[in-house]
């Protein structure tokens, strides 16, 4: 019998890659989606449009316990991947309350419903390198203390602790992935990688003239989302539940990202990138560098895309898609 997996956040970048991966492995894949998304499939379900006929989608909201409880009561899930979240760090400074509500209570509702209804269902929580924040050591491992620097980072630490506590208190199979930044051509336009590649493409195509950016000196350990979702699945196949850092183990500045992306279309970023203080954050995570040796050793996980290939792929796709962005891509790139 095919294993049954539930993915919250299936319409997002990671959810769409994970759904593809699980379908390829023969899973029956279910997704939790907001009712508004079902009403606007062309836009909100665009990342899963090509596989939608093979998925079972359940309308629900992470905002209330009964909504989650109902979905989990309907199907005997074997695995649950909890990816849904307000994931844009800058936005969490604008409205920390809604970020906390969704990210902390949403996680708690899912765990509590699994505890009530399906204690044998394995659970994955999408933890984040943002939890390390003002880093206490470099590189960061599973043992590095957390020091979050944003409401988003704080909410992820709470989700991490909830997940670990369900494991320790009730013996449930609950794992935390501590994923460093991971990107792809499916990334939202507000994140720095996609903002850079989509704007570089639009500049090259004569659709806009400059790119307004925040802190160019921030350093991130960027990988490809397609590689990172495979680690999520591997975590739930281990004999014991545990927590794992997933990263490339190399760090690059935002400036380097700009240089590479503009270079892909034969432009010099220095002619187009302008620093605009509106994009600075009240508290910045200046440098992240992950040590994923535990995952590489125990999960036998190995990334297949290099940083350069990632940037190249994103720019290529944006060159194809840019003429069709319309206002939406442009507006989102301004965040
Ligand atoms: O920023 C700097 C910004 O928004 C990266 C999320 O997936 O990864 C992501 O969080 C860096 C920051 O991602 C702009 O200040 C400069 O230092 O792409 P980002 P993030 O905040 O690192 C972690 C692992 C998650 O878990 C999150 O959910 O780039 N930066 N100028 C800028 N960032 C943006 N967005 N826009 C700028 O204009």
py3Dmol code that shows the C-alpha trace and the ligand (Angstrom):
import py3Dmol

protein = """\
ATOM      1  CA  UNK A   1       0.000   0.000   0.000  1.00  0.00           C
ATOM      2  CA  UNK A   2       1.253   3.446  -0.884  1.00  0.00           C
ATOM      3  CA  UNK A   3       2.422   5.578   2.046  1.00  0.00           C
ATOM      4  CA  UNK A   4       0.265   8.643   2.716  1.00  0.00           C
ATOM      5  CA  UNK A   5       1.930  11.988   3.310  1.00  0.00           C
ATOM      6  CA  UNK A   6       0.419  15.315   4.310  1.00  0.00           C
ATOM      7  CA  UNK A   7       2.255  18.486   3.303  1.00  0.00           C
ATOM      8  CA  UNK A   8       1.251  21.810   4.843  1.00  0.00           C
ATOM      9  CA  UNK A   9       2.489  24.646   2.647  1.00  0.00           C
ATOM     10  CA  UNK A  10       2.264  22.478  -0.473  1.00  0.00           C
ATOM     11  CA  UNK A  11       1.728  25.546  -2.693  1.00  0.00           C
ATOM     12  CA  UNK A  12       5.076  27.068  -1.717  1.00  0.00           C
ATOM     13  CA  UNK A  13       8.531  26.541  -3.202  1.00  0.00           C
ATOM     14  CA  UNK A  14       9.506  23.659  -0.911  1.00  0.00           C
ATOM     15  CA  UNK A  15       6.038  22.118  -0.844  1.00  0.00           C
ATOM     16  CA  UNK A  16       5.944  21.846  -4.615  1.00  0.00           C
ATOM     17  CA  UNK A  17       9.382  20.194  -4.884  1.00  0.00           C
ATOM     18  CA  UNK A  18       8.621  17.849  -1.995  1.00  0.00           C
ATOM     19  CA  UNK A  19       5.266  16.841  -3.514  1.00  0.00           C
ATOM     20  CA  UNK A  20       7.022  15.986  -6.790  1.00  0.00           C
ATOM     21  CA  UNK A  21       9.663  13.961  -4.956  1.00  0.00           C
ATOM     22  CA  UNK A  22       7.121  11.989  -2.893  1.00  0.00           C
ATOM     23  CA  UNK A  23       4.958  11.285  -5.958  1.00  0.00           C
ATOM     24  CA  UNK A  24       8.047   9.939  -7.724  1.00  0.00           C
ATOM     25  CA  UNK A  25       8.626   7.657  -4.743  1.00  0.00           C
ATOM     26  CA  UNK A  26       5.089   6.288  -5.058  1.00  0.00           C
ATOM     27  CA  UNK A  27       3.455   8.157  -2.146  1.00  0.00           C
ATOM     28  CA  UNK A  28      -0.167   9.237  -2.002  1.00  0.00           C
ATOM     29  CA  UNK A  29       0.368  12.965  -1.500  1.00  0.00           C
ATOM     30  CA  UNK A  30      -2.100  15.216   0.315  1.00  0.00           C
ATOM     31  CA  UNK A  31      -1.802  18.953   0.715  1.00  0.00           C
ATOM     32  CA  UNK A  32      -3.334  21.418   3.094  1.00  0.00           C
ATOM     33  CA  UNK A  33      -4.300  24.620   1.275  1.00  0.00           C
ATOM     34  CA  UNK A  34      -6.160  27.787   2.153  1.00  0.00           C
ATOM     35  CA  UNK A  35      -9.630  28.106   0.683  1.00  0.00           C
ATOM     36  CA  UNK A  36      -8.607  31.384  -1.014  1.00  0.00           C
ATOM     37  CA  UNK A  37      -5.924  29.468  -2.916  1.00  0.00           C
ATOM     38  CA  UNK A  38      -8.485  27.067  -4.326  1.00  0.00           C
ATOM     39  CA  UNK A  39     -10.506  30.059  -5.493  1.00  0.00           C
ATOM     40  CA  UNK A  40      -7.542  31.509  -7.374  1.00  0.00           C
ATOM     41  CA  UNK A  41      -5.768  28.411  -8.737  1.00  0.00           C
ATOM     42  CA  UNK A  42      -3.999  30.065 -11.644  1.00  0.00           C
ATOM     43  CA  UNK A  43      -1.976  32.295  -9.367  1.00  0.00           C
ATOM     44  CA  UNK A  44      -1.893  30.579  -5.996  1.00  0.00           C
ATOM     45  CA  UNK A  45      -1.577  26.980  -7.176  1.00  0.00           C
ATOM     46  CA  UNK A  46       0.842  27.783 -10.005  1.00  0.00           C
ATOM     47  CA  UNK A  47       3.757  25.865  -8.496  1.00  0.00           C
ATOM     48  CA  UNK A  48       1.761  22.622  -8.322  1.00  0.00           C
ATOM     49  CA  UNK A  49      -0.287  23.108 -11.512  1.00  0.00           C
ATOM     50  CA  UNK A  50       1.656  20.400 -13.382  1.00  0.00           C
ATOM     51  CA  UNK A  51       0.983  17.717 -10.714  1.00  0.00           C
ATOM     52  CA  UNK A  52      -2.352  18.855  -9.338  1.00  0.00           C
ATOM     53  CA  UNK A  53      -4.299  15.922 -10.787  1.00  0.00           C
ATOM     54  CA  UNK A  54      -2.116  13.549  -8.760  1.00  0.00           C
ATOM     55  CA  UNK A  55      -2.614  15.342  -5.431  1.00  0.00           C
ATOM     56  CA  UNK A  56      -5.408  15.363  -2.860  1.00  0.00           C
ATOM     57  CA  UNK A  57      -5.918  18.921  -1.627  1.00  0.00           C
ATOM     58  CA  UNK A  58      -7.735  19.722   1.614  1.00  0.00           C
ATOM     59  CA  UNK A  59      -9.004  23.244   2.267  1.00  0.00           C
ATOM     60  CA  UNK A  60      -7.993  24.262   5.797  1.00  0.00           C
ATOM     61  CA  UNK A  61      -6.401  27.054   7.767  1.00  0.00           C
ATOM     62  CA  UNK A  62      -3.516  26.941  10.213  1.00  0.00           C
ATOM     63  CA  UNK A  63      -5.301  29.578  12.247  1.00  0.00           C
ATOM     64  CA  UNK A  64      -7.617  27.240  14.141  1.00  0.00           C
ATOM     65  CA  UNK A  65      -7.246  23.868  15.782  1.00  0.00           C
ATOM     66  CA  UNK A  66     -10.557  22.381  14.518  1.00  0.00           C
ATOM     67  CA  UNK A  67      -9.566  23.054  10.923  1.00  0.00           C
ATOM     68  CA  UNK A  68      -6.322  21.065  11.263  1.00  0.00           C
ATOM     69  CA  UNK A  69      -7.994  18.413  13.408  1.00  0.00           C
ATOM     70  CA  UNK A  70     -10.628  17.758  10.722  1.00  0.00           C
ATOM     71  CA  UNK A  71      -8.067  17.132   7.969  1.00  0.00           C
ATOM     72  CA  UNK A  72      -5.908  14.873  10.133  1.00  0.00           C
ATOM     73  CA  UNK A  73      -8.978  12.907  11.281  1.00  0.00           C
ATOM     74  CA  UNK A  74      -9.926  12.054   7.684  1.00  0.00           C
ATOM     75  CA  UNK A  75      -6.830  10.163   6.473  1.00  0.00           C
ATOM     76  CA  UNK A  76      -4.437   7.740   8.209  1.00  0.00           C
ATOM     77  CA  UNK A  77      -1.283   9.679   7.340  1.00  0.00           C
ATOM     78  CA  UNK A  78       2.110   7.998   7.692  1.00  0.00           C
ATOM     79  CA  UNK A  79       4.150  11.183   7.407  1.00  0.00           C
ATOM     80  CA  UNK A  80       3.422  14.865   7.917  1.00  0.00           C
ATOM     81  CA  UNK A  81       5.690  17.617   6.569  1.00  0.00           C
ATOM     82  CA  UNK A  82       4.857  20.910   8.226  1.00  0.00           C
ATOM     83  CA  UNK A  83       6.212  23.569   5.870  1.00  0.00           C
ATOM     84  CA  UNK A  84       3.464  26.209   6.032  1.00  0.00           C
ATOM     85  CA  UNK A  85       4.606  29.474   7.605  1.00  0.00           C
ATOM     86  CA  UNK A  86       4.914  33.201   7.169  1.00  0.00           C
ATOM     87  CA  UNK A  87       8.464  32.827   5.909  1.00  0.00           C
ATOM     88  CA  UNK A  88       9.538  36.326   4.861  1.00  0.00           C
ATOM     89  CA  UNK A  89      11.827  37.665   7.597  1.00  0.00           C
ATOM     90  CA  UNK A  90      11.399  41.354   6.677  1.00  0.00           C
ATOM     91  CA  UNK A  91       7.605  41.043   6.882  1.00  0.00           C
ATOM     92  CA  UNK A  92       7.881  39.590  10.372  1.00  0.00           C
ATOM     93  CA  UNK A  93       9.222  42.957  11.554  1.00  0.00           C
ATOM     94  CA  UNK A  94       6.113  44.675  10.134  1.00  0.00           C
ATOM     95  CA  UNK A  95       3.667  42.299  11.797  1.00  0.00           C
ATOM     96  CA  UNK A  96       5.310  40.108  14.390  1.00  0.00           C
ATOM     97  CA  UNK A  97       1.956  39.148  15.870  1.00  0.00           C
ATOM     98  CA  UNK A  98       0.587  37.423  12.776  1.00  0.00           C
ATOM     99  CA  UNK A  99       3.961  35.734  12.118  1.00  0.00           C
ATOM    100  CA  UNK A 100       3.937  34.370  15.672  1.00  0.00           C
ATOM    101  CA  UNK A 101       0.299  33.256  15.423  1.00  0.00           C
ATOM    102  CA  UNK A 102       0.758  31.362  12.196  1.00  0.00           C
ATOM    103  CA  UNK A 103       4.189  29.954  12.848  1.00  0.00           C
ATOM    104  CA  UNK A 104       3.884  29.002  16.519  1.00  0.00           C
ATOM    105  CA  UNK A 105       0.199  28.187  17.000  1.00  0.00           C
ATOM    106  CA  UNK A 106      -0.041  26.588  13.557  1.00  0.00           C
ATOM    107  CA  UNK A 107       2.778  24.203  14.465  1.00  0.00           C
ATOM    108  CA  UNK A 108       1.251  23.516  17.863  1.00  0.00           C
ATOM    109  CA  UNK A 109      -2.156  22.714  16.327  1.00  0.00           C
ATOM    110  CA  UNK A 110      -0.636  20.202  13.905  1.00  0.00           C
ATOM    111  CA  UNK A 111       1.386  18.493  16.640  1.00  0.00           C
ATOM    112  CA  UNK A 112      -1.556  18.448  19.051  1.00  0.00           C
ATOM    113  CA  UNK A 113      -3.889  16.970  16.413  1.00  0.00           C
ATOM    114  CA  UNK A 114      -1.330  14.283  15.539  1.00  0.00           C
ATOM    115  CA  UNK A 115      -0.969  13.492  19.250  1.00  0.00           C
ATOM    116  CA  UNK A 116      -4.747  13.094  19.599  1.00  0.00           C
ATOM    117  CA  UNK A 117      -5.401  11.193  16.381  1.00  0.00           C
ATOM    118  CA  UNK A 118      -2.257   9.701  14.832  1.00  0.00           C
ATOM    119  CA  UNK A 119       0.551   9.275  17.312  1.00  0.00           C
ATOM    120  CA  UNK A 120       2.403   6.989  14.888  1.00  0.00           C
ATOM    121  CA  UNK A 121       2.516   9.537  12.093  1.00  0.00           C
ATOM    122  CA  UNK A 122       6.071  10.827  11.580  1.00  0.00           C
ATOM    123  CA  UNK A 123       6.427  14.612  11.724  1.00  0.00           C
ATOM    124  CA  UNK A 124       8.872  17.002  10.056  1.00  0.00           C
ATOM    125  CA  UNK A 125       9.229  20.623  11.160  1.00  0.00           C
ATOM    126  CA  UNK A 126      10.796  23.218   8.874  1.00  0.00           C
ATOM    127  CA  UNK A 127      13.300  24.798  11.237  1.00  0.00           C
ATOM    128  CA  UNK A 128      15.592  27.507   9.894  1.00  0.00           C
ATOM    129  CA  UNK A 129      19.145  28.842  10.059  1.00  0.00           C
ATOM    130  CA  UNK A 130      17.477  32.127  11.117  1.00  0.00           C
ATOM    131  CA  UNK A 131      17.300  30.504  14.559  1.00  0.00           C
ATOM    132  CA  UNK A 132      21.091  30.986  14.865  1.00  0.00           C
ATOM    133  CA  UNK A 133      20.702  34.719  14.216  1.00  0.00           C
ATOM    134  CA  UNK A 134      23.573  36.489  15.918  1.00  0.00           C
ATOM    135  CA  UNK A 135      25.762  33.445  15.592  1.00  0.00           C
ATOM    136  CA  UNK A 136      27.619  32.098  18.617  1.00  0.00           C
ATOM    137  CA  UNK A 137      30.051  30.097  16.484  1.00  0.00           C
ATOM    138  CA  UNK A 138      30.951  29.486  12.835  1.00  0.00           C
ATOM    139  CA  UNK A 139      30.128  27.162  11.178  1.00  0.00           C
ATOM    140  CA  UNK A 140      26.782  26.427  12.807  1.00  0.00           C
ATOM    141  CA  UNK A 141      25.931  22.827  13.782  1.00  0.00           C
ATOM    142  CA  UNK A 142      23.029  21.096  15.532  1.00  0.00           C
ATOM    143  CA  UNK A 143      24.720  22.033  18.834  1.00  0.00           C
ATOM    144  CA  UNK A 144      25.164  25.768  18.184  1.00  0.00           C
ATOM    145  CA  UNK A 145      22.989  27.834  20.575  1.00  0.00           C
ATOM    146  CA  UNK A 146      20.125  29.835  19.059  1.00  0.00           C
ATOM    147  CA  UNK A 147      20.063  33.634  19.163  1.00  0.00           C
ATOM    148  CA  UNK A 148      17.223  34.694  16.829  1.00  0.00           C
ATOM    149  CA  UNK A 149      17.172  38.274  15.521  1.00  0.00           C
ATOM    150  CA  UNK A 150      13.615  38.644  14.174  1.00  0.00           C
ATOM    151  CA  UNK A 151      10.045  37.702  15.091  1.00  0.00           C
ATOM    152  CA  UNK A 152      10.369  35.082  12.342  1.00  0.00           C
ATOM    153  CA  UNK A 153      13.503  33.597  13.923  1.00  0.00           C
ATOM    154  CA  UNK A 154      11.860  33.600  17.361  1.00  0.00           C
ATOM    155  CA  UNK A 155       8.785  31.827  15.974  1.00  0.00           C
ATOM    156  CA  UNK A 156      10.981  29.139  14.413  1.00  0.00           C
ATOM    157  CA  UNK A 157      12.822  28.563  17.714  1.00  0.00           C
ATOM    158  CA  UNK A 158       9.418  28.040  19.366  1.00  0.00           C
ATOM    159  CA  UNK A 159       8.398  25.587  16.612  1.00  0.00           C
ATOM    160  CA  UNK A 160      11.710  23.754  17.031  1.00  0.00           C
ATOM    161  CA  UNK A 161      11.189  23.461  20.798  1.00  0.00           C
ATOM    162  CA  UNK A 162       7.583  22.292  20.384  1.00  0.00           C
ATOM    163  CA  UNK A 163       8.712  19.594  17.949  1.00  0.00           C
ATOM    164  CA  UNK A 164      11.474  18.383  20.231  1.00  0.00           C
ATOM    165  CA  UNK A 165       9.112  18.405  23.182  1.00  0.00           C
ATOM    166  CA  UNK A 166       6.515  16.192  21.478  1.00  0.00           C
ATOM    167  CA  UNK A 167       9.361  13.798  20.728  1.00  0.00           C
ATOM    168  CA  UNK A 168      10.672  13.794  24.288  1.00  0.00           C
ATOM    169  CA  UNK A 169       7.356  13.953  26.166  1.00  0.00           C
ATOM    170  CA  UNK A 170       5.286  11.508  24.109  1.00  0.00           C
ATOM    171  CA  UNK A 171       7.857   9.476  22.187  1.00  0.00           C
ATOM    172  CA  UNK A 172       6.503  10.686  18.850  1.00  0.00           C
ATOM    173  CA  UNK A 173       8.699  10.500  15.730  1.00  0.00           C
ATOM    174  CA  UNK A 174       9.305  14.254  15.375  1.00  0.00           C
ATOM    175  CA  UNK A 175      12.281  15.709  13.471  1.00  0.00           C
ATOM    176  CA  UNK A 176      13.570  19.228  13.000  1.00  0.00           C
ATOM    177  CA  UNK A 177      15.352  20.194   9.820  1.00  0.00           C
ATOM    178  CA  UNK A 178      17.553  23.259  10.333  1.00  0.00           C
ATOM    179  CA  UNK A 179      17.605  24.379   6.728  1.00  0.00           C
ATOM    180  CA  UNK A 180      19.877  27.148   5.536  1.00  0.00           C
ATOM    181  CA  UNK A 181      18.663  29.416   2.708  1.00  0.00           C
ATOM    182  CA  UNK A 182      17.475  27.447  -0.289  1.00  0.00           C
ATOM    183  CA  UNK A 183      16.318  28.946  -3.555  1.00  0.00           C
ATOM    184  CA  UNK A 184      15.089  28.007  -7.017  1.00  0.00           C
ATOM    185  CA  UNK A 185      13.195  29.426  -9.983  1.00  0.00           C
ATOM    186  CA  UNK A 186      10.070  28.843  -7.845  1.00  0.00           C
ATOM    187  CA  UNK A 187      11.223  31.245  -5.112  1.00  0.00           C
ATOM    188  CA  UNK A 188       8.944  34.183  -4.264  1.00  0.00           C
ATOM    189  CA  UNK A 189       9.983  37.554  -5.725  1.00  0.00           C
ATOM    190  CA  UNK A 190      10.411  39.199  -2.319  1.00  0.00           C
ATOM    191  CA  UNK A 191      13.388  37.035  -1.330  1.00  0.00           C
ATOM    192  CA  UNK A 192      16.775  38.441  -2.212  1.00  0.00           C
ATOM    193  CA  UNK A 193      17.802  35.713  -4.680  1.00  0.00           C
ATOM    194  CA  UNK A 194      14.701  35.984  -6.867  1.00  0.00           C
ATOM    195  CA  UNK A 195      14.567  39.747  -6.507  1.00  0.00           C
ATOM    196  CA  UNK A 196      18.074  39.908  -7.978  1.00  0.00           C
ATOM    197  CA  UNK A 197      17.620  37.342 -10.775  1.00  0.00           C
ATOM    198  CA  UNK A 198      14.193  38.628 -11.877  1.00  0.00           C
ATOM    199  CA  UNK A 199      15.329  42.248 -11.882  1.00  0.00           C
ATOM    200  CA  UNK A 200      18.587  41.469 -13.691  1.00  0.00           C
ATOM    201  CA  UNK A 201      16.483  39.751 -16.376  1.00  0.00           C
ATOM    202  CA  UNK A 202      14.065  42.693 -16.625  1.00  0.00           C
ATOM    203  CA  UNK A 203      16.951  45.154 -16.892  1.00  0.00           C
ATOM    204  CA  UNK A 204      18.518  43.086 -19.642  1.00  0.00           C
ATOM    205  CA  UNK A 205      15.179  43.023 -21.479  1.00  0.00           C
ATOM    206  CA  UNK A 206      14.771  46.796 -21.128  1.00  0.00           C
ATOM    207  CA  UNK A 207      11.769  46.487 -18.805  1.00  0.00           C
ATOM    208  CA  UNK A 208      13.276  48.392 -15.872  1.00  0.00           C
ATOM    209  CA  UNK A 209      16.413  50.384 -15.096  1.00  0.00           C
ATOM    210  CA  UNK A 210      17.711  49.699 -11.610  1.00  0.00           C
ATOM    211  CA  UNK A 211      17.639  47.405  -8.610  1.00  0.00           C
ATOM    212  CA  UNK A 212      17.153  48.912  -5.128  1.00  0.00           C
ATOM    213  CA  UNK A 213      18.726  46.724  -2.458  1.00  0.00           C
ATOM    214  CA  UNK A 214      19.408  46.594   1.279  1.00  0.00           C
ATOM    215  CA  UNK A 215      22.497  45.167   2.969  1.00  0.00           C
ATOM    216  CA  UNK A 216      24.843  43.907   0.241  1.00  0.00           C
ATOM    217  CA  UNK A 217      27.364  42.616   2.767  1.00  0.00           C
ATOM    218  CA  UNK A 218      25.059  40.043   4.384  1.00  0.00           C
ATOM    219  CA  UNK A 219      26.414  36.524   3.880  1.00  0.00           C
ATOM    220  CA  UNK A 220      24.301  33.447   3.301  1.00  0.00           C
ATOM    221  CA  UNK A 221      24.876  29.741   2.729  1.00  0.00           C
ATOM    222  CA  UNK A 222      22.607  29.258  -0.312  1.00  0.00           C
ATOM    223  CA  UNK A 223      21.552  25.896  -1.772  1.00  0.00           C
ATOM    224  CA  UNK A 224      18.907  24.564  -4.159  1.00  0.00           C
ATOM    225  CA  UNK A 225      15.414  23.792  -2.778  1.00  0.00           C
ATOM    226  CA  UNK A 226      15.178  20.644  -4.905  1.00  0.00           C
ATOM    227  CA  UNK A 227      18.146  19.175  -3.015  1.00  0.00           C
ATOM    228  CA  UNK A 228      16.934  20.319   0.403  1.00  0.00           C
ATOM    229  CA  UNK A 229      13.452  18.728   0.259  1.00  0.00           C
ATOM    230  CA  UNK A 230      15.109  15.346  -0.285  1.00  0.00           C
ATOM    231  CA  UNK A 231      16.775  15.716   3.115  1.00  0.00           C
ATOM    232  CA  UNK A 232      13.339  16.264   4.709  1.00  0.00           C
ATOM    233  CA  UNK A 233      12.167  12.904   3.411  1.00  0.00           C
ATOM    234  CA  UNK A 234      15.390  11.142   4.449  1.00  0.00           C
ATOM    235  CA  UNK A 235      15.004  12.401   8.040  1.00  0.00           C
ATOM    236  CA  UNK A 236      11.689  10.579   8.376  1.00  0.00           C
ATOM    237  CA  UNK A 237      13.180   7.304   7.068  1.00  0.00           C
ATOM    238  CA  UNK A 238      15.767   6.967   9.878  1.00  0.00           C
ATOM    239  CA  UNK A 239      15.424   4.446  12.713  1.00  0.00           C
ATOM    240  CA  UNK A 240      15.263   7.273  15.301  1.00  0.00           C
ATOM    241  CA  UNK A 241      13.935  10.829  15.131  1.00  0.00           C
ATOM    242  CA  UNK A 242      16.580  13.565  15.312  1.00  0.00           C
ATOM    243  CA  UNK A 243      17.474  17.114  14.222  1.00  0.00           C
ATOM    244  CA  UNK A 244      19.724  17.917  11.237  1.00  0.00           C
ATOM    245  CA  UNK A 245      21.447  20.950   9.732  1.00  0.00           C
ATOM    246  CA  UNK A 246      21.063  21.079   5.920  1.00  0.00           C
ATOM    247  CA  UNK A 247      23.474  23.423   4.175  1.00  0.00           C
ATOM    248  CA  UNK A 248      26.085  23.678   1.426  1.00  0.00           C
ATOM    249  CA  UNK A 249      28.922  24.649   3.746  1.00  0.00           C
ATOM    250  CA  UNK A 250      29.934  27.744   1.785  1.00  0.00           C
ATOM    251  CA  UNK A 251      28.922  31.329   2.268  1.00  0.00           C
ATOM    252  CA  UNK A 252      28.539  34.178  -0.231  1.00  0.00           C
ATOM    253  CA  UNK A 253      27.622  37.837   0.101  1.00  0.00           C
ATOM    254  CA  UNK A 254      24.492  39.363  -1.408  1.00  0.00           C
ATOM    255  CA  UNK A 255      26.929  41.454  -3.475  1.00  0.00           C
ATOM    256  CA  UNK A 256      28.467  38.273  -4.944  1.00  0.00           C
ATOM    257  CA  UNK A 257      24.984  37.019  -5.816  1.00  0.00           C
ATOM    258  CA  UNK A 258      24.359  40.282  -7.688  1.00  0.00           C
ATOM    259  CA  UNK A 259      27.697  40.061  -9.462  1.00  0.00           C
ATOM    260  CA  UNK A 260      27.035  36.506 -10.685  1.00  0.00           C
ATOM    261  CA  UNK A 261      23.405  37.095 -11.680  1.00  0.00           C
ATOM    262  CA  UNK A 262      24.099  40.268 -13.658  1.00  0.00           C
ATOM    263  CA  UNK A 263      27.183  38.599 -15.123  1.00  0.00           C
ATOM    264  CA  UNK A 264      24.938  35.832 -16.499  1.00  0.00           C
ATOM    265  CA  UNK A 265      23.242  38.388 -18.744  1.00  0.00           C
ATOM    266  CA  UNK A 266      26.473  40.197 -19.593  1.00  0.00           C
ATOM    267  CA  UNK A 267      25.939  43.197 -17.287  1.00  0.00           C
ATOM    268  CA  UNK A 268      28.006  44.761 -14.480  1.00  0.00           C
ATOM    269  CA  UNK A 269      25.836  44.930 -11.337  1.00  0.00           C
ATOM    270  CA  UNK A 270      27.610  48.118 -10.208  1.00  0.00           C
ATOM    271  CA  UNK A 271      25.893  50.017 -13.019  1.00  0.00           C
ATOM    272  CA  UNK A 272      22.388  49.063 -11.809  1.00  0.00           C
ATOM    273  CA  UNK A 273      22.311  48.180  -8.103  1.00  0.00           C
ATOM    274  CA  UNK A 274      21.493  51.064  -5.750  1.00  0.00           C
ATOM    275  CA  UNK A 275      21.525  50.779  -1.992  1.00  0.00           C
ATOM    276  CA  UNK A 276      18.252  51.906  -0.439  1.00  0.00           C
ATOM    277  CA  UNK A 277      18.015  51.994   3.365  1.00  0.00           C
ATOM    278  CA  UNK A 278      14.351  51.024   3.256  1.00  0.00           C
ATOM    279  CA  UNK A 279      15.501  47.464   2.657  1.00  0.00           C
ATOM    280  CA  UNK A 280      17.698  47.306   5.749  1.00  0.00           C
ATOM    281  CA  UNK A 281      16.282  45.281   8.646  1.00  0.00           C
ATOM    282  CA  UNK A 282      16.040  46.571  12.241  1.00  0.00           C
ATOM    283  CA  UNK A 283      18.297  43.659  13.294  1.00  0.00           C
ATOM    284  CA  UNK A 284      20.301  41.769  10.687  1.00  0.00           C
ATOM    285  CA  UNK A 285      21.647  38.244  10.581  1.00  0.00           C
ATOM    286  CA  UNK A 286      25.024  39.168   9.166  1.00  0.00           C
ATOM    287  CA  UNK A 287      26.609  35.822   8.374  1.00  0.00           C
ATOM    288  CA  UNK A 288      25.437  32.218   8.152  1.00  0.00           C
ATOM    289  CA  UNK A 289      27.520  29.151   7.357  1.00  0.00           C
ATOM    290  CA  UNK A 290      26.205  25.667   8.023  1.00  0.00           C
ATOM    291  CA  UNK A 291      28.029  22.452   8.865  1.00  0.00           C
ATOM    292  CA  UNK A 292      25.824  19.641   7.531  1.00  0.00           C
ATOM    293  CA  UNK A 293      28.281  16.802   8.155  1.00  0.00           C
ATOM    294  CA  UNK A 294      25.808  14.977  10.408  1.00  0.00           C
ATOM    295  CA  UNK A 295      23.190  14.870   7.610  1.00  0.00           C
ATOM    296  CA  UNK A 296      25.790  13.858   5.043  1.00  0.00           C
ATOM    297  CA  UNK A 297      27.019  11.054   7.313  1.00  0.00           C
ATOM    298  CA  UNK A 298      23.758   9.718   8.755  1.00  0.00           C
ATOM    299  CA  UNK A 299      21.221  10.512   6.022  1.00  0.00           C
ATOM    300  CA  UNK A 300      23.736  10.039   3.194  1.00  0.00           C
ATOM    301  CA  UNK A 301      22.391  13.350   1.913  1.00  0.00           C
ATOM    302  CA  UNK A 302      24.379  15.095  -0.786  1.00  0.00           C
ATOM    303  CA  UNK A 303      23.493  18.305  -2.657  1.00  0.00           C
ATOM    304  CA  UNK A 304      23.667  18.070  -6.449  1.00  0.00           C
ATOM    305  CA  UNK A 305      23.454  21.751  -7.509  1.00  0.00           C
ATOM    306  CA  UNK A 306      26.350  24.172  -6.996  1.00  0.00           C
ATOM    307  CA  UNK A 307      25.817  27.809  -6.014  1.00  0.00           C
ATOM    308  CA  UNK A 308      26.875  28.958  -9.488  1.00  0.00           C
ATOM    309  CA  UNK A 309      24.482  26.529 -11.194  1.00  0.00           C
ATOM    310  CA  UNK A 310      21.658  27.732  -8.965  1.00  0.00           C
ATOM    311  CA  UNK A 311      22.179  31.387  -9.905  1.00  0.00           C
ATOM    312  CA  UNK A 312      22.526  30.484 -13.568  1.00  0.00           C
ATOM    313  CA  UNK A 313      19.328  28.413 -13.606  1.00  0.00           C
ATOM    314  CA  UNK A 314      17.348  31.166 -11.856  1.00  0.00           C
ATOM    315  CA  UNK A 315      18.533  33.840 -14.286  1.00  0.00           C
ATOM    316  CA  UNK A 316      17.807  31.641 -17.307  1.00  0.00           C
ATOM    317  CA  UNK A 317      14.253  30.942 -16.197  1.00  0.00           C
ATOM    318  CA  UNK A 318      13.700  34.618 -15.357  1.00  0.00           C
ATOM    319  CA  UNK A 319      14.865  35.606 -18.844  1.00  0.00           C
ATOM    320  CA  UNK A 320      12.127  33.329 -20.213  1.00  0.00           C
ATOM    321  CA  UNK A 321       9.450  34.370 -17.732  1.00  0.00           C
ATOM    322  CA  UNK A 322      10.157  38.099 -17.348  1.00  0.00           C
ATOM    323  CA  UNK A 323       8.164  39.204 -20.403  1.00  0.00           C
ATOM    324  CA  UNK A 324       5.089  37.609 -18.774  1.00  0.00           C
ATOM    325  CA  UNK A 325       5.540  39.031 -15.227  1.00  0.00           C
ATOM    326  CA  UNK A 326       3.290  42.038 -15.673  1.00  0.00           C
ATOM    327  CA  UNK A 327       2.790  44.218 -12.624  1.00  0.00           C
ATOM    328  CA  UNK A 328       2.918  41.403 -10.092  1.00  0.00           C
ATOM    329  CA  UNK A 329       6.600  40.533 -10.420  1.00  0.00           C
ATOM    330  CA  UNK A 330       7.493  44.185 -10.530  1.00  0.00           C
ATOM    331  CA  UNK A 331       5.576  45.057  -7.369  1.00  0.00           C
ATOM    332  CA  UNK A 332       6.922  42.120  -5.448  1.00  0.00           C
ATOM    333  CA  UNK A 333      10.474  42.910  -6.473  1.00  0.00           C
ATOM    334  CA  UNK A 334      10.095  46.258  -4.721  1.00  0.00           C
ATOM    335  CA  UNK A 335       9.688  44.744  -1.255  1.00  0.00           C
TER     336      UNK A 335
END
"""
ligand_1 = """\
38
LIG
O 17.399 37.747 2.660
C 19.642 40.683 2.536
C 18.803 40.492 3.784
O 14.930 37.685 2.361
C 18.730 37.290 2.600
C 13.838 32.669 4.283
O 13.590 31.578 3.429
O 16.097 31.991 4.567
C 15.282 33.089 4.193
O 15.489 34.190 5.050
C 19.691 38.398 2.980
C 19.324 39.160 4.264
O 16.185 35.599 3.145
C 17.735 42.794 0.288
O 18.985 41.583 4.683
C 19.747 42.747 1.090
O 20.489 39.362 5.022
O 16.380 36.299 0.831
P 16.160 36.859 2.174
P 16.463 35.412 4.709
O 16.020 36.580 5.505
O 17.875 34.980 4.873
C 15.879 31.478 5.889
C 16.745 30.280 6.079
C 14.450 31.268 6.204
O 14.095 30.378 6.965
C 13.475 32.268 5.701
O 12.159 31.779 5.712
O 19.674 39.389 1.945
N 19.095 41.673 1.589
N 18.938 43.456 0.301
C 17.837 41.667 1.108
N 16.819 40.786 1.292
C 15.652 41.043 0.632
N 14.630 40.179 0.776
N 15.496 42.162 -0.175
C 16.518 43.056 -0.380
O 16.357 44.040 -1.093
"""
view = py3Dmol.view(width=600, height=400)
view.addModel(protein, "pdb")
view.setStyle({"model": 0}, {"cartoon": {"style": "trace"}})
view.addModel(ligand_1, "xyz")
view.setStyle({"model": 1}, {"stick": {}})
view.zoomTo()
view.show()
